Amino acid sequence: MPGPKHTSIRIERDLDAALKPFIVSAALPKILAWLRQDAVRLAFSTRKSRTLGYYCPPKHKARSEADYHRGFDSLHTISLQVDLNPYALLFVLIHEWAHLLTRKKYGNEVYPHGREWKENFKQLFLPFHSTHIFPADILQVIDDYFLKTSPYFESRLEEACHRYGKDRKTFSKIYMNLLRQGITIPAPYMGIQAEYLLQQIQQNQQAQAEKEESLRIARMLHELQAKKEEKIPQPAFVAQYAASVGKLPIQTIIRTNGKEFRIIEKSAPLIRIQELSTGQEARIHPLLQVEVLKEQPS
């Protein structure tokens, strides 16, 4: 917001403090960057009307820097209803800034809500499309608005914001009630009490996150310990010694090729055996070396 040279630093500093109570905190740095880039007068009106905001181009060009600082006639002007719900106020501000950019680029050569303005509006809104700035349900309504590209957004915006209060005073009450329940929504700076409640919520959330992480680590350690303590299943049979199968008596339990068998018949020239797990029979040579097994005690 331009002023005399010797007060420019003070005005830059005051600009942040002046807008903090009105602009959603996460959006404030972007708005301040806009205001410091262009020669714009941002005015707030206490008069309620159907016009939520408006843009006025400069009435004349500044002939010199001194002339530029003497009055506001050489500035672009955006006026907003100061009592708007913060989401409505921000949306209206972006809407009017799109008019400003369109006027600067095209002058009077395009329609106020024509294709050029619509494109500027969409591009300006992109950095603000975040749940840190607008609640998700309002973003959905805004997305629908952009798809239909209607310039008359007041009724739809009012409907979208109704849940959070029609005006700033109602919004403040709803916001504080939500904070007391531990629920946070995007908002401007709402005062010392709100800041204190926010700190409490953040501390509680951090403590809860640390508790959940501790429980997760404890569960993981418990599972690892349980796996270590699990008994390794013992085989049903253990080997005693190796021998030629032809020298072993019938009913002897043997292991060969990793499978357990029982000798069921010794007839020349081969020995008939039966697999314990499947019951399938096979014949092997009497000189084959096998493991002689005995049953593992339980």
FIKOL-643127 format. One record per residue (C-alpha): residue number from 1; x negated, y negated, z. Coordinates in Angstrom, 1 decimal, decimal comma. Each point is the difference from the previous one (the first is absolute). Layout:
BEGIN
{nr=NUM	xx=X	yy=Y	zz=Z}
...
This chain:
BEGIN
{nr=1	xx=0,0	yy=0,0	zz=0,0}
{nr=2	xx=-2,1	yy=-3,0	zz=-1,2}
{nr=3	xx=-0,7	yy=-3,0	zz=2,0}
{nr=4	xx=-2,7	yy=-2,7	zz=0,5}
{nr=5	xx=-3,5	yy=1,3	zz=-0,2}
{nr=6	xx=-0,9	yy=-0,5	zz=3,6}
{nr=7	xx=3,1	yy=2,1	zz=1,1}
{nr=8	xx=-0,4	yy=2,8	zz=-2,5}
{nr=9	xx=-1,7	yy=2,4	zz=2,5}
{nr=10	xx=2,6	yy=-0,7	zz=2,7}
{nr=11	xx=2,8	yy=0,6	zz=-2,5}
{nr=12	xx=-1,6	yy=3,3	zz=-1,2}
{nr=13	xx=-0,2	yy=1,1	zz=3,6}
{nr=14	xx=3,5	yy=-1,2	zz=0,9}
{nr=15	xx=1,5	yy=1,7	zz=-3,1}
{nr=16	xx=-0,6	yy=3,4	zz=1,5}
{nr=17	xx=1,5	yy=-0,9	zz=3,3}
{nr=18	xx=3,0	yy=-1,7	zz=-1,7}
{nr=19	xx=0,9	yy=3,0	zz=-2,1}
{nr=20	xx=-0,7	yy=2,8	zz=2,6}
{nr=21	xx=3,5	yy=-0,1	zz=1,5}
{nr=22	xx=1,7	yy=0,2	zz=-3,4}
{nr=23	xx=-2,0	yy=2,2	zz=-2,3}
{nr=24	xx=-0,4	yy=3,8	zz=0,6}
{nr=25	xx=-3,4	yy=0,4	zz=1,5}
{nr=26	xx=-1,3	yy=2,5	zz=-2,6}
{nr=27	xx=1,0	yy=-2,4	zz=-2,8}
{nr=28	xx=-1,3	yy=-3,2	zz=1,5}
{nr=29	xx=-3,6	yy=0,2	zz=-1,4}
{nr=30	xx=1,4	yy=0,3	zz=-3,5}
{nr=31	xx=2,3	yy=-2,9	zz=0,4}
{nr=32	xx=-2,7	yy=-2,2	zz=1,5}
{nr=33	xx=-2,3	yy=0,9	zz=-3,0}
{nr=34	xx=2,8	yy=-1,2	zz=-2,4}
{nr=35	xx=0,5	yy=-3,3	zz=1,9}
{nr=36	xx=-3,7	yy=-0,7	zz=0,1}
{nr=37	xx=-0,4	yy=0,8	zz=-3,7}
{nr=38	xx=2,8	yy=-2,3	zz=-1,4}
{nr=39	xx=1,1	yy=-3,5	zz=0,9}
{nr=40	xx=3,3	yy=1,1	zz=1,5}
{nr=41	xx=2,2	yy=-1,6	zz=2,6}
{nr=42	xx=1,8	yy=2,7	zz=2,1}
{nr=43	xx=3,0	yy=-1,5	zz=1,8}
{nr=44	xx=2,5	yy=1,6	zz=2,4}
{nr=45	xx=3,6	yy=-1,1	zz=0,2}
{nr=46	xx=2,3	yy=0,4	zz=3,0}
{nr=47	xx=3,1	yy=-0,6	zz=-2,2}
{nr=48	xx=1,8	yy=3,2	zz=-0,7}
{nr=49	xx=1,5	yy=0,4	zz=-3,5}
{nr=50	xx=0,4	yy=2,6	zz=-2,7}
{nr=51	xx=-3,4	yy=-1,1	zz=-1,4}
{nr=52	xx=-2,5	yy=2,0	zz=2,0}
{nr=53	xx=-2,9	yy=-1,9	zz=-1,7}
{nr=54	xx=-0,9	yy=-2,0	zz=-3,0}
{nr=55	xx=-3,0	yy=-1,2	zz=-2,0}
{nr=56	xx=-0,6	yy=-3,5	zz=-1,3}
{nr=57	xx=-2,8	yy=-0,9	zz=-2,4}
{nr=58	xx=-2,1	yy=-3,2	zz=0,6}
{nr=59	xx=1,8	yy=-3,2	zz=-0,9}
{nr=60	xx=-3,2	yy=-1,5	zz=-1,5}
{nr=61	xx=-3,6	yy=0,9	zz=-0,4}
{nr=62	xx=-2,6	yy=-1,4	zz=2,4}
{nr=63	xx=-1,9	yy=-2,7	zz=-1,7}
{nr=64	xx=-2,8	yy=0,2	zz=2,6}
{nr=65	xx=-1,0	yy=2,0	zz=3,0}
{nr=66	xx=1,1	yy=-2,8	zz=2,3}
{nr=67	xx=3,4	yy=-0,1	zz=-1,8}
{nr=68	xx=0,2	yy=3,8	zz=0,4}
{nr=69	xx=-0,4	yy=-0,2	zz=3,8}
{nr=70	xx=2,3	yy=-3,0	zz=0,5}
{nr=71	xx=3,3	yy=1,8	zz=-0,6}
{nr=72	xx=1,7	yy=3,3	zz=-1,0}
{nr=73	xx=1,3	yy=-1,2	zz=-3,3}
{nr=74	xx=-3,0	yy=1,5	zz=-1,8}
{nr=75	xx=0,4	yy=3,4	zz=1,7}
{nr=76	xx=1,9	yy=3,1	zz=-0,9}
{nr=77	xx=2,6	yy=0,5	zz=2,8}
{nr=78	xx=1,6	yy=3,2	zz=1,4}
{nr=79	xx=2,7	yy=-0,4	zz=2,6}
{nr=80	xx=1,4	yy=2,8	zz=2,1}
{nr=81	xx=2,6	yy=0,4	zz=2,7}
{nr=82	xx=-2,0	yy=0,2	zz=3,2}
{nr=83	xx=2,7	yy=2,1	zz=1,7}
{nr=84	xx=-0,2	yy=2,9	zz=-2,5}
{nr=85	xx=-0,6	yy=3,5	zz=1,0}
{nr=86	xx=-3,8	yy=0,4	zz=-0,4}
{nr=87	xx=0,4	yy=2,6	zz=-2,8}
{nr=88	xx=2,4	yy=-2,2	zz=-1,9}
{nr=89	xx=-2,2	yy=-3,0	zz=0,5}
{nr=90	xx=-3,1	yy=1,8	zz=-1,4}
{nr=91	xx=2,0	yy=1,4	zz=-3,0}
{nr=92	xx=1,4	yy=-3,5	zz=-0,8}
{nr=93	xx=-3,5	yy=-1,5	zz=0,3}
{nr=94	xx=-1,4	yy=2,4	zz=-2,6}
{nr=95	xx=3,0	yy=-0,6	zz=-2,2}
{nr=96	xx=-0,5	yy=-3,7	zz=0,1}
{nr=97	xx=-3,8	yy=0,3	zz=-0,5}
{nr=98	xx=0,8	yy=1,9	zz=-3,2}
{nr=99	xx=1,9	yy=-3,1	zz=-1,2}
{nr=100	xx=-3,1	yy=-2,1	zz=0,9}
{nr=101	xx=-2,3	yy=2,2	zz=-2,1}
{nr=102	xx=2,4	yy=0,1	zz=-2,9}
{nr=103	xx=0,3	yy=-3,8	zz=0,0}
{nr=104	xx=-3,7	yy=-0,5	zz=0,1}
{nr=105	xx=-0,6	yy=2,4	zz=-2,9}
{nr=106	xx=3,0	yy=-0,7	zz=-2,2}
{nr=107	xx=1,4	yy=-3,4	zz=1,1}
{nr=108	xx=3,6	yy=-0,4	zz=-1,1}
{nr=109	xx=-0,4	yy=2,3	zz=-3,0}
{nr=110	xx=1,6	yy=3,1	zz=1,6}
{nr=111	xx=3,1	yy=0,8	zz=2,0}
{nr=112	xx=-0,2	yy=-0,3	zz=3,8}
{nr=113	xx=0,9	yy=3,7	zz=0,5}
{nr=114	xx=-1,2	yy=1,2	zz=-3,4}
{nr=115	xx=-2,4	yy=2,8	zz=-1,0}
{nr=116	xx=-3,1	yy=-2,0	zz=1,0}
{nr=117	xx=1,3	yy=-0,7	zz=3,5}
{nr=118	xx=1,0	yy=3,6	zz=0,5}
{nr=119	xx=-3,5	yy=1,3	zz=-0,9}
{nr=120	xx=-1,6	yy=-2,6	zz=2,3}
{nr=121	xx=2,3	yy=1,0	zz=2,8}
{nr=122	xx=-0,8	yy=3,7	zz=-0,4}
{nr=123	xx=-3,7	yy=-0,6	zz=-0,1}
{nr=124	xx=0,1	yy=-2,3	zz=3,0}
{nr=125	xx=1,9	yy=2,5	zz=2,1}
{nr=126	xx=-2,3	yy=3,0	zz=-0,6}
{nr=127	xx=-2,5	yy=-0,9	zz=2,8}
{nr=128	xx=3,0	yy=-0,2	zz=2,4}
{nr=129	xx=1,5	yy=3,4	zz=-0,9}
{nr=130	xx=-1,0	yy=1,6	zz=3,3}
{nr=131	xx=1,7	yy=1,4	zz=3,1}
{nr=132	xx=-2,4	yy=-2,2	zz=2,0}
{nr=133	xx=1,9	yy=-3,0	zz=-1,4}
{nr=134	xx=3,5	yy=1,2	zz=-0,8}
{nr=135	xx=1,9	yy=2,9	zz=1,6}
{nr=136	xx=0,4	yy=3,0	zz=-2,3}
{nr=137	xx=3,8	yy=-0,5	zz=-0,4}
{nr=138	xx=-0,4	yy=-3,6	zz=-1,0}
{nr=139	xx=-2,7	yy=1,0	zz=-2,5}
{nr=140	xx=2,4	yy=2,4	zz=-1,6}
{nr=141	xx=2,6	yy=-2,7	zz=-0,5}
{nr=142	xx=-2,7	yy=-2,3	zz=-1,4}
{nr=143	xx=-1,1	yy=2,7	zz=-2,4}
{nr=144	xx=3,6	yy=0,4	zz=-1,3}
{nr=145	xx=0,1	yy=-3,8	zz=-0,4}
{nr=146	xx=-3,1	yy=-0,1	zz=-2,2}
{nr=147	xx=1,4	yy=2,9	zz=-2,1}
{nr=148	xx=3,2	yy=-2,0	zz=-0,7}
{nr=149	xx=-2,0	yy=-3,3	zz=-0,2}
{nr=150	xx=3,0	yy=-2,1	zz=1,1}
{nr=151	xx=-1,0	yy=-3,6	zz=1,0}
{nr=152	xx=2,9	yy=-0,1	zz=2,5}
{nr=153	xx=-1,4	yy=1,9	zz=3,0}
{nr=154	xx=1,5	yy=-1,8	zz=3,0}
{nr=155	xx=2,9	yy=2,4	zz=0,7}
{nr=156	xx=-2,2	yy=3,1	zz=-0,5}
{nr=157	xx=-2,8	yy=-1,4	zz=2,1}
{nr=158	xx=2,5	yy=-0,9	zz=2,8}
{nr=159	xx=1,3	yy=3,5	zz=-0,1}
{nr=160	xx=-3,5	yy=1,5	zz=0,2}
{nr=161	xx=-1,0	yy=-2,2	zz=2,9}
{nr=162	xx=3,2	yy=0,3	zz=1,9}
{nr=163	xx=-1,3	yy=2,9	zz=2,1}
{nr=164	xx=-2,8	yy=-2,3	zz=1,3}
{nr=165	xx=2,2	yy=-3,1	zz=0,6}
{nr=166	xx=1,5	yy=-2,6	zz=-2,3}
{nr=167	xx=-2,2	yy=-2,8	zz=1,4}
{nr=168	xx=-3,3	yy=-0,5	zz=1,9}
{nr=169	xx=1,7	yy=-0,1	zz=3,4}
{nr=170	xx=1,9	yy=3,2	zz=-0,5}
{nr=171	xx=-3,2	yy=1,6	zz=-1,4}
{nr=172	xx=-1,9	yy=-1,0	zz=3,1}
{nr=173	xx=2,6	yy=1,8	zz=2,3}
{nr=174	xx=0,0	yy=3,1	zz=-2,1}
{nr=175	xx=-3,8	yy=0,0	zz=-0,2}
{nr=176	xx=-0,5	yy=-0,3	zz=3,8}
{nr=177	xx=2,6	yy=2,7	zz=0,7}
{nr=178	xx=-1,9	yy=2,4	zz=-2,4}
{nr=179	xx=-3,3	yy=-0,9	zz=1,7}
{nr=180	xx=1,4	yy=1,0	zz=3,4}
{nr=181	xx=0,9	yy=3,3	zz=-1,5}
{nr=182	xx=-3,5	yy=0,5	zz=-1,3}
{nr=183	xx=1,0	yy=-0,7	zz=-3,7}
{nr=184	xx=-2,0	yy=-2,4	zz=-2,1}
{nr=185	xx=1,1	yy=-1,6	zz=-3,3}
{nr=186	xx=-1,9	yy=-2,6	zz=-2,2}
{nr=187	xx=0,4	yy=-3,5	zz=1,5}
{nr=188	xx=-1,5	yy=-3,5	zz=0,3}
{nr=189	xx=-1,7	yy=-1,0	zz=3,3}
{nr=190	xx=2,9	yy=0,2	zz=2,5}
{nr=191	xx=-1,5	yy=-1,5	zz=3,1}
{nr=192	xx=-2,0	yy=1,1	zz=3,1}
{nr=193	xx=2,6	yy=2,5	zz=1,3}
{nr=194	xx=0,2	yy=1,8	zz=-3,4}
{nr=195	xx=-3,8	yy=0,1	zz=-0,2}
{nr=196	xx=-0,2	yy=1,5	zz=3,5}
{nr=197	xx=2,6	yy=2,7	zz=-0,9}
{nr=198	xx=-1,9	yy=0,7	zz=-3,3}
{nr=199	xx=-3,2	yy=0,6	zz=2,0}
{nr=200	xx=1,8	yy=2,4	zz=2,3}
{nr=201	xx=1,4	yy=1,9	zz=-3,0}
{nr=202	xx=-3,4	yy=0,2	zz=-1,6}
{nr=203	xx=-1,6	yy=1,3	zz=3,3}
{nr=204	xx=2,8	yy=2,6	zz=0,4}
{nr=205	xx=-0,4	yy=1,1	zz=-3,6}
{nr=206	xx=-3,8	yy=0,3	zz=0,4}
{nr=207	xx=0,5	yy=2,0	zz=3,3}
{nr=208	xx=2,5	yy=2,3	zz=-1,7}
{nr=209	xx=-2,4	yy=0,5	zz=-3,0}
{nr=210	xx=-2,9	yy=0,8	zz=2,4}
{nr=211	xx=2,3	yy=2,4	zz=2,0}
{nr=212	xx=1,1	yy=1,8	zz=-3,2}
{nr=213	xx=-3,6	yy=0,3	zz=-1,2}
{nr=214	xx=-1,1	yy=1,4	zz=3,4}
{nr=215	xx=2,9	yy=2,6	zz=-0,2}
{nr=216	xx=-1,0	yy=0,9	zz=-3,5}
{nr=217	xx=-3,6	yy=0,6	zz=1,0}
{nr=218	xx=1,1	yy=2,0	zz=3,0}
{nr=219	xx=2,2	yy=2,2	zz=-2,1}
{nr=220	xx=-2,8	yy=0,6	zz=-2,5}
{nr=221	xx=-2,5	yy=0,9	zz=2,8}
{nr=222	xx=2,6	yy=2,4	zz=1,5}
{nr=223	xx=0,6	yy=1,7	zz=-3,4}
{nr=224	xx=-3,8	yy=0,4	zz=-0,5}
{nr=225	xx=-0,4	yy=1,5	zz=3,5}
{nr=226	xx=3,0	yy=2,3	zz=-0,6}
{nr=227	xx=-1,6	yy=1,3	zz=-3,2}
{nr=228	xx=-3,3	yy=0,7	zz=1,9}
{nr=229	xx=1,9	yy=1,9	zz=2,6}
{nr=230	xx=1,9	yy=2,1	zz=-2,4}
{nr=231	xx=-1,0	yy=3,7	zz=0,2}
{nr=232	xx=-1,6	yy=1,3	zz=-3,1}
{nr=233	xx=2,0	yy=3,1	zz=-1,0}
{nr=234	xx=-2,0	yy=3,2	zz=0,4}
{nr=235	xx=0,0	yy=2,7	zz=-2,7}
{nr=236	xx=2,1	yy=3,1	zz=0,8}
{nr=237	xx=-3,0	yy=2,3	zz=-0,5}
{nr=238	xx=-3,7	yy=-0,4	zz=0,6}
{nr=239	xx=-2,9	yy=1,8	zz=-1,6}
{nr=240	xx=-1,9	yy=2,6	zz=1,9}
{nr=241	xx=-2,5	yy=1,3	zz=-2,5}
{nr=242	xx=-0,5	yy=0,8	zz=-3,7}
{nr=243	xx=0,2	yy=3,5	zz=-1,5}
{nr=244	xx=0,7	yy=2,0	zz=-3,1}
{nr=245	xx=3,7	yy=0,5	zz=-0,3}
{nr=246	xx=-0,5	yy=3,7	zz=-0,8}
{nr=247	xx=-1,4	yy=0,6	zz=3,5}
{nr=248	xx=3,0	yy=-1,5	zz=1,8}
{nr=249	xx=3,0	yy=1,9	zz=1,3}
{nr=250	xx=3,6	yy=-0,5	zz=-1,2}
{nr=251	xx=1,9	yy=-2,9	zz=1,7}
{nr=252	xx=-3,2	yy=-2,0	zz=0,4}
{nr=253	xx=0,5	yy=-3,8	zz=-0,6}
{nr=254	xx=-2,5	yy=-1,4	zz=-2,4}
{nr=255	xx=-0,6	yy=-3,4	zz=-1,7}
{nr=256	xx=-1,3	yy=-0,4	zz=-3,6}
{nr=257	xx=0,2	yy=-3,0	zz=-2,3}
{nr=258	xx=1,4	yy=-2,0	zz=2,9}
{nr=259	xx=3,1	yy=2,2	zz=0,4}
{nr=260	xx=1,0	yy=2,5	zz=2,7}
{nr=261	xx=0,9	yy=3,6	zz=-1,0}
{nr=262	xx=0,8	yy=3,3	zz=1,7}
{nr=263	xx=-1,5	yy=3,3	zz=-1,2}
{nr=264	xx=3,0	yy=2,3	zz=-0,8}
{nr=265	xx=-1,5	yy=2,9	zz=-2,0}
{nr=266	xx=-3,5	yy=1,3	zz=-0,8}
{nr=267	xx=0,2	yy=2,1	zz=-3,2}
{nr=268	xx=-2,7	yy=0,4	zz=-2,6}
{nr=269	xx=-1,3	yy=-1,9	zz=-1,8}
{nr=270	xx=1,6	yy=-3,2	zz=1,4}
{nr=271	xx=1,4	yy=-1,1	zz=3,4}
{nr=272	xx=3,5	yy=-1,4	zz=0,2}
{nr=273	xx=0,5	yy=-3,1	zz=2,1}
{nr=274	xx=3,0	yy=-2,2	zz=0,8}
{nr=275	xx=-0,1	yy=-3,8	zz=0,5}
{nr=276	xx=1,4	yy=-1,0	zz=3,4}
{nr=277	xx=1,7	yy=-3,3	zz=-1,0}
{nr=278	xx=1,7	yy=1,2	zz=-3,2}
{nr=279	xx=0,2	yy=3,8	zz=0,2}
{nr=280	xx=-1,6	yy=0,3	zz=-3,4}
{nr=281	xx=-2,2	yy=3,0	zz=-0,6}
{nr=282	xx=-3,4	yy=0,3	zz=-1,7}
{nr=283	xx=-2,8	yy=2,5	zz=-0,5}
{nr=284	xx=-3,7	yy=-0,7	zz=0,7}
{nr=285	xx=-3,2	yy=2,0	zz=-0,3}
{nr=286	xx=-1,2	yy=1,9	zz=3,1}
{nr=287	xx=-3,4	yy=-1,7	zz=-0,2}
{nr=288	xx=1,4	yy=-3,6	zz=0,3}
{nr=289	xx=-1,3	yy=-1,9	zz=3,0}
{nr=290	xx=2,9	yy=-1,4	zz=2,1}
{nr=291	xx=0,4	yy=-1,7	zz=3,4}
{nr=292	xx=1,5	yy=2,2	zz=2,6}
{nr=293	xx=2,5	yy=-2,0	zz=2,0}
{nr=294	xx=1,7	yy=0,3	zz=3,4}
{nr=295	xx=3,1	yy=-1,8	zz=1,2}
{nr=296	xx=-0,7	yy=-3,4	zz=1,7}
{nr=297	xx=1,4	yy=0,0	zz=3,6}
{nr=298	xx=2,7	yy=-2,6	zz=0,6}
